[in-house]
Amino acid sequence: MLQAVDSKLDGSRAAASSVKRNRRILNVAMGYAVKHGILRANPLPKGRGAAPKTSSAVDKRSLLNPEQAARLLGWVRRRTRGGKRLHAFFATMYYAGPRPEEVVAMHVADVRLPAEDADDQWCELLFHTAQPEVGKNWTDDGGIHEERGLKGRAADDTRVVPGHPSLTRILREHIKVEGLRPGDLLFQGEKGGMLAGSVIRRAWRTARAEVLSSEEFASPLGRRVYDLRHTCLTNWLNDGIPPAQVAEWAGNSVPVLLAIYARCISGQLGDLKQRILARGDLPDLPETG
């Protein structure tokens, strides 16, 4: 039974996270059986080595550098079918770091754009709702998406994130070209409904195939749309933004943020060494006889 829950349908080993989840579910079932007298004791092994170790840390190989991100987003923008709309979607993730289910739930009114002639061209993005894909079999109305609050937040909590001036320009053009009004969804599908995850993933997958080299395409580099969020948050940390502020913008707690991204922080070693040197060394004490 353990071999079955630890394997995929083709017999190969499942990912460590899947094995851990399957064993946890199986353990609940065994507890239920014990409670109702079907089993006298839980036969599952316990203790060290019972389940594989998992890590939540981001794989540095999945992060995009600016040149790679520019090529991917540029290709998406030139895409004949919905390219400009999807380009604005991916740019929002790259510059502001939200989760995909938060971006698809945004309305035009959630974007606060500065005046075109303002000196400060930073915008603000308000996140208050998520629309994850759960499948039509699991929603009351038969829809693919289910409306929820922000992950890890109170039901009516919100989050405000600053938007880079480049994102301001992209979103201003997107809203104008699409003819969107404040109550409209910011990113819509071809028929005006919510942008489907399958469309988003297919466009990103095609962009990787068209833009990246064969070695890059086979690597974890930007393999998931979510890697745009990982890249954004890592860039903020590497730019010296305090982790508490990055956690607030990302919608994470500081411990979770550091557990996920600590290995990706780079470029600050020289400055940190100088700070250590600034403390000085041990003082020279007079020798005693």
C-alpha positions as CSV (number, residue, x, y, z in Angstrom):
1,M,0.0,0.0,0.0
2,L,2.8,2.4,0.9
3,Q,4.5,1.6,-2.4
4,A,1.3,2.4,-4.2
5,V,0.8,5.8,-2.6
6,D,4.5,6.6,-3.1
7,S,4.3,6.0,-6.9
8,K,2.8,7.6,-9.9
9,L,0.5,5.7,-12.3
10,D,3.4,4.7,-14.5
11,G,5.2,3.2,-11.5
12,S,7.9,5.8,-11.1
13,R,8.6,7.5,-7.8
14,A,6.3,10.5,-7.0
15,A,7.6,13.8,-5.9
16,A,8.5,14.1,-2.2
17,S,5.7,16.6,-1.6
18,S,3.1,14.2,-3.1
19,V,4.4,11.3,-1.1
20,K,4.2,13.3,2.1
21,R,0.7,14.5,1.3
22,N,-0.5,11.0,0.3
23,R,0.9,9.4,3.5
24,R,-0.7,12.1,5.6
25,I,-4.1,11.4,4.0
26,L,-3.6,7.6,4.5
27,N,-2.7,8.2,8.1
28,V,-6.0,10.0,8.7
29,A,-7.8,7.0,7.1
30,M,-6.0,4.6,9.4
31,G,-6.9,6.7,12.4
32,Y,-10.5,6.6,11.3
33,A,-10.3,2.8,11.0
34,V,-8.8,2.5,14.5
35,K,-11.5,4.8,16.0
36,H,-14.3,2.6,14.6
37,G,-12.8,-0.7,15.6
38,I,-11.8,-1.9,12.1
39,L,-8.1,-1.9,13.1
40,R,-6.6,-2.4,16.6
41,A,-3.7,-0.1,15.8
42,N,-2.3,2.2,13.1
43,P,0.0,0.0,11.0
44,L,1.8,2.8,9.3
45,P,5.5,3.3,10.2
46,K,6.3,6.3,12.4
47,G,9.3,8.3,13.3
48,R,12.5,9.1,11.4
49,G,12.6,8.2,7.8
50,A,8.9,7.4,7.6
51,A,8.3,10.1,5.0
52,P,10.7,11.9,2.6
53,K,12.1,15.3,3.4
54,T,10.7,18.2,1.5
55,S,12.0,21.7,1.0
56,S,10.1,24.9,0.4
57,A,13.1,26.8,-0.8
58,V,13.1,28.2,-4.3
59,D,15.4,26.6,-6.8
60,K,17.8,29.4,-7.9
61,R,17.9,27.8,-11.4
62,S,14.2,28.8,-11.9
63,L,14.8,32.5,-11.6
64,L,14.9,34.8,-14.6
65,N,17.6,37.5,-15.2
66,P,16.4,40.8,-16.8
67,E,17.5,39.8,-20.3
68,Q,15.6,36.5,-20.2
69,A,12.5,38.1,-18.7
70,A,12.6,40.8,-21.4
71,R,12.8,38.3,-24.2
72,L,10.0,36.2,-22.9
73,L,7.6,39.1,-22.2
74,G,8.6,40.6,-25.6
75,W,7.6,37.4,-27.4
76,V,4.3,37.2,-25.5
77,R,3.5,40.8,-26.5
78,R,4.1,40.0,-30.2
79,R,1.8,36.9,-29.9
80,T,-1.1,37.3,-32.4
81,R,-3.8,36.0,-30.2
82,G,-4.2,38.0,-27.0
83,G,-0.5,38.8,-26.8
84,K,-0.8,42.3,-25.4
85,R,-3.3,41.3,-22.8
86,L,-1.2,38.4,-21.6
87,H,1.9,40.6,-21.7
88,A,0.3,42.9,-19.2
89,F,-0.7,40.0,-17.1
90,F,2.9,38.5,-17.0
91,A,4.4,42.0,-16.5
92,T,2.2,42.5,-13.4
93,M,3.6,39.3,-11.9
94,Y,7.2,40.2,-12.8
95,Y,7.1,43.8,-11.4
96,A,4.7,43.4,-8.4
97,G,5.0,39.7,-7.4
98,P,1.4,38.7,-6.9
99,R,0.2,35.1,-7.1
100,P,-1.6,34.2,-10.4
101,E,-4.9,33.7,-8.7
102,E,-4.7,37.2,-7.3
103,V,-3.9,38.8,-10.7
104,V,-6.9,37.1,-12.4
105,A,-9.2,38.5,-9.7
106,M,-8.1,42.1,-10.1
107,H,-10.5,44.8,-11.4
108,V,-9.6,48.0,-13.1
109,A,-10.5,49.9,-9.9
110,D,-7.8,48.0,-8.0
111,V,-5.1,49.8,-10.0
112,R,-4.3,53.3,-8.9
113,L,-2.5,55.1,-11.7
114,P,-0.8,58.5,-11.4
115,A,-1.5,61.3,-13.8
116,E,0.4,61.0,-17.0
117,D,2.3,64.2,-16.4
118,A,3.1,63.4,-12.7
119,D,6.8,63.3,-11.7
120,D,6.2,60.2,-9.7
121,Q,5.1,57.4,-12.1
122,W,4.8,54.6,-9.5
123,C,1.3,53.1,-9.4
124,E,-0.4,51.1,-6.6
125,L,-2.0,47.7,-6.9
126,L,-4.7,46.7,-4.4
127,F,-5.2,42.9,-3.8
128,H,-8.2,41.8,-1.8
129,T,-9.5,38.7,-3.6
130,A,-8.1,35.5,-5.1
131,Q,-9.7,33.3,-7.7
132,P,-7.8,29.9,-7.7
133,E,-8.8,27.2,-10.1
134,V,-10.4,24.3,-8.3
135,G,-12.4,22.7,-11.1
136,K,-16.1,22.8,-11.8
137,N,-16.8,19.6,-9.9
138,W,-15.8,21.4,-6.7
139,T,-17.7,24.7,-6.9
140,D,-21.3,25.4,-6.1
141,D,-22.0,27.1,-9.4
142,G,-20.1,24.8,-11.6
143,G,-17.4,27.4,-12.4
144,I,-13.7,26.6,-12.7
145,H,-12.6,29.4,-10.2
146,E,-13.6,29.8,-6.6
147,E,-13.5,33.2,-4.9
148,R,-11.5,33.3,-1.8
149,G,-9.7,35.8,0.4
150,L,-6.0,36.4,0.3
151,K,-3.8,33.5,1.2
152,G,-2.9,33.5,4.9
153,R,-4.9,36.6,5.6
154,A,-8.1,37.4,7.4
155,A,-11.3,37.2,5.3
156,D,-11.6,40.9,4.4
157,D,-7.9,41.8,4.5
158,T,-6.2,43.7,1.7
159,R,-2.7,44.2,0.4
160,V,-1.2,47.3,-1.4
161,V,1.8,46.8,-3.5
162,P,3.8,49.5,-5.4
163,G,4.0,49.1,-9.2
164,H,7.2,50.0,-11.1
165,P,6.9,53.0,-13.5
166,S,7.3,50.5,-16.3
167,L,4.3,48.6,-15.1
168,T,2.4,51.9,-14.8
169,R,3.0,52.5,-18.5
170,I,2.0,48.9,-19.5
171,L,-1.2,48.9,-17.5
172,R,-2.2,52.4,-18.6
173,E,-1.9,51.3,-22.2
174,H,-3.6,48.0,-21.5
175,I,-6.7,49.7,-20.0
176,K,-6.9,52.2,-22.8
177,V,-6.5,49.7,-25.6
178,E,-9.0,47.3,-24.1
179,G,-11.5,50.1,-23.3
180,L,-11.9,48.9,-19.7
181,R,-14.1,50.6,-17.1
182,P,-13.4,50.7,-13.3
183,G,-15.8,47.8,-12.6
184,D,-14.4,45.5,-15.3
185,L,-11.9,42.7,-14.7
186,L,-8.4,43.9,-15.5
187,F,-7.4,40.8,-17.4
188,Q,-10.2,39.1,-19.3
189,G,-10.5,36.1,-21.6
190,E,-11.5,36.4,-25.2
191,K,-15.2,36.3,-24.4
192,G,-15.0,38.8,-21.6
193,G,-14.9,36.4,-18.6
194,M,-12.1,35.5,-16.3
195,L,-8.7,34.7,-17.9
196,A,-8.3,30.9,-17.9
197,G,-5.3,29.3,-16.3
198,S,-4.9,27.0,-19.3
199,V,-4.5,30.0,-21.6
200,I,-2.0,31.6,-19.3
201,R,0.1,28.4,-19.0
202,R,-0.1,27.6,-22.7
203,A,1.2,31.1,-23.7
204,W,4.0,30.9,-21.2
205,R,5.0,27.4,-22.2
206,T,5.1,28.4,-25.9
207,A,7.1,31.5,-25.1
208,R,9.7,29.4,-23.3
209,A,9.9,27.0,-26.3
210,E,10.3,29.9,-28.8
211,V,12.7,32.1,-26.8
212,L,15.0,29.9,-24.7
213,S,17.8,27.7,-26.0
214,S,17.3,24.0,-25.8
215,E,19.4,23.8,-22.7
216,E,17.5,26.6,-21.0
217,F,14.2,25.1,-22.0
218,A,15.1,21.7,-20.5
219,S,16.2,23.4,-17.3
220,P,14.0,24.7,-14.4
221,L,14.5,28.3,-15.8
222,G,11.1,30.0,-15.6
223,R,9.4,26.6,-16.0
224,R,6.3,27.8,-14.2
225,V,4.4,31.1,-14.4
226,Y,4.8,31.3,-10.7
227,D,8.5,31.7,-11.2
228,L,7.8,35.3,-12.2
229,R,6.6,35.9,-8.7
230,H,9.7,34.1,-7.3
231,T,11.9,36.3,-9.5
232,C,10.2,39.5,-8.4
233,L,10.5,38.8,-4.6
234,T,14.1,37.6,-5.0
235,N,15.0,40.9,-6.9
236,W,13.4,42.9,-4.0
237,L,15.5,41.1,-1.4
238,N,18.7,41.4,-3.5
239,D,18.0,45.2,-3.9
240,G,18.1,45.5,-0.1
241,I,14.4,45.9,0.6
242,P,13.9,44.8,4.2
243,P,12.4,41.3,4.5
244,A,9.5,42.6,6.6
245,Q,8.5,45.0,3.8
246,V,8.9,42.3,1.1
247,A,6.8,39.9,3.2
248,E,4.1,42.6,3.5
249,W,4.0,43.2,-0.3
250,A,4.2,39.5,-1.1
251,G,1.5,38.4,1.4
252,N,3.8,36.1,3.3
253,S,5.0,36.0,6.9
254,V,8.7,36.9,7.4
255,P,9.7,33.3,8.5
256,V,8.0,31.8,5.4
257,L,9.6,34.4,3.1
258,L,13.1,33.7,4.4
259,A,12.6,30.0,4.4
260,I,11.6,30.2,0.7
261,Y,14.0,32.9,-0.6
262,A,17.1,33.0,1.8
263,R,19.2,30.9,-0.6
264,C,18.5,33.2,-3.5
265,I,19.8,36.4,-1.8
266,S,23.1,37.4,-3.5
267,G,25.2,40.4,-4.3
268,Q,25.4,41.7,-0.7
269,L,28.4,39.7,0.5
270,G,30.9,42.5,-0.1
271,D,28.8,45.0,1.9
272,L,28.2,42.5,4.7
273,K,32.0,41.9,5.0
274,Q,32.6,45.6,5.2
275,R,30.1,45.8,8.1
276,I,31.9,43.0,9.9
277,L,35.3,44.7,9.4
278,A,33.9,48.0,10.6
279,R,33.4,46.4,14.1
280,G,37.2,46.1,14.3
281,D,39.4,43.4,15.7
282,L,40.5,42.5,19.2
283,P,42.4,45.3,20.9
284,D,46.2,44.9,21.5
285,L,46.7,44.4,25.2
286,P,50.0,45.0,26.9
287,E,51.9,41.9,27.6
288,T,52.1,40.9,31.3
289,G,55.1,39.2,32.8
